[in-house]
Amino acid sequence: MYLTSQVKKDIFKKYAGSEKSTGTPEAQVSLFTHRIDHLTGHLKKNKKDFGTQRALLNLVGKRRALLDFLKKNDLMRYRAIIKTLDIRK
């Protein structure tokens, strides 16, 4: 499986500062980004997998909502997470 508990801990530690801070917007956005990257690679091989395509669109929407929340409440954290994950609007 591509998303084991150890991979999640590494993601949370790298982007949110601690393994236990799983609820911060930075942690959630980084986890969504990892999942989006994986699903994008899957869809490049399996173009007719419409269930995965729908799941990918849902994840992108959730990530966008969290990024909008961060942008509205704390612009510096928003800019930092955009820069570290190398994602743009």
C-alpha positions as CSV (number, residue, x, y, z in Angstrom):
1,M,0.0,0.0,0.0
2,Y,1.3,3.4,-0.9
3,L,0.1,5.3,2.3
4,T,1.3,3.4,5.3
5,S,1.3,4.8,8.8
6,Q,5.0,5.4,8.7
7,V,4.6,7.4,5.5
8,K,1.9,9.5,7.1
9,K,4.1,10.1,10.2
10,D,7.0,11.2,7.9
11,I,4.7,13.6,6.0
12,F,3.3,15.1,9.2
13,K,6.7,15.5,10.7
14,K,8.2,17.1,7.6
15,Y,5.4,19.6,6.9
16,A,3.5,20.1,10.2
17,G,6.4,19.9,12.6
18,S,5.3,16.9,14.6
19,E,4.0,13.4,14.0
20,K,1.1,14.1,16.3
21,S,-0.1,17.4,14.7
22,T,-2.4,15.7,12.2
23,G,-5.2,18.2,12.3
24,T,-3.3,21.3,11.2
25,P,-4.1,22.6,7.8
26,E,-0.5,22.2,6.7
27,A,-0.6,18.5,7.6
28,Q,-3.9,17.9,5.8
29,V,-2.8,19.8,2.7
30,S,0.5,17.9,2.5
31,L,-1.3,14.6,3.0
32,F,-3.9,15.5,0.3
33,T,-1.0,16.5,-2.0
34,H,0.7,13.1,-1.5
35,R,-2.6,11.3,-2.3
36,I,-3.2,13.6,-5.3
37,D,0.2,12.8,-6.8
38,H,-0.4,9.1,-6.4
39,L,-3.8,9.2,-8.0
40,T,-2.5,11.3,-10.8
41,G,0.1,8.7,-11.6
42,H,-2.5,6.0,-11.5
43,L,-4.8,7.9,-13.9
44,K,-1.9,8.4,-16.4
45,K,-1.8,4.6,-16.7
46,N,-5.6,3.9,-16.4
47,K,-7.3,6.6,-18.3
48,K,-10.8,5.1,-18.0
49,D,-10.9,4.7,-14.2
50,F,-13.7,7.1,-13.6
51,G,-14.1,6.2,-9.9
52,T,-10.5,7.3,-9.2
53,Q,-11.0,10.4,-11.3
54,R,-13.9,11.4,-9.1
55,A,-11.9,10.7,-6.0
56,L,-9.1,12.8,-7.3
57,L,-11.5,15.7,-8.0
58,N,-12.9,15.5,-4.5
59,L,-9.3,15.6,-3.0
60,V,-8.4,18.6,-5.1
61,G,-11.6,20.4,-3.9
62,K,-10.8,19.6,-0.2
63,R,-7.2,20.8,-0.6
64,R,-8.4,24.0,-2.3
65,A,-10.9,24.6,0.6
66,L,-8.1,24.2,3.2
67,L,-5.8,26.5,1.2
68,D,-8.5,29.1,0.9
69,F,-9.1,28.8,4.7
70,L,-5.3,29.3,5.3
71,K,-5.2,32.2,2.9
72,K,-8.1,34.0,4.6
73,N,-6.8,33.5,8.2
74,D,-3.0,33.4,8.0
75,L,-1.4,34.5,4.8
76,M,2.2,33.8,5.9
77,R,1.4,30.1,6.7
78,Y,-0.4,29.9,3.3
79,R,2.6,31.2,1.5
80,A,4.9,28.9,3.4
81,I,2.9,25.7,2.6
82,I,2.5,26.7,-1.1
83,K,6.3,27.2,-1.3
84,T,7.3,24.0,0.5
85,L,4.9,21.8,-1.5
86,D,5.5,23.6,-4.8
87,I,1.8,24.0,-5.7
88,R,0.2,27.0,-7.1
89,K,-3.4,28.2,-7.6
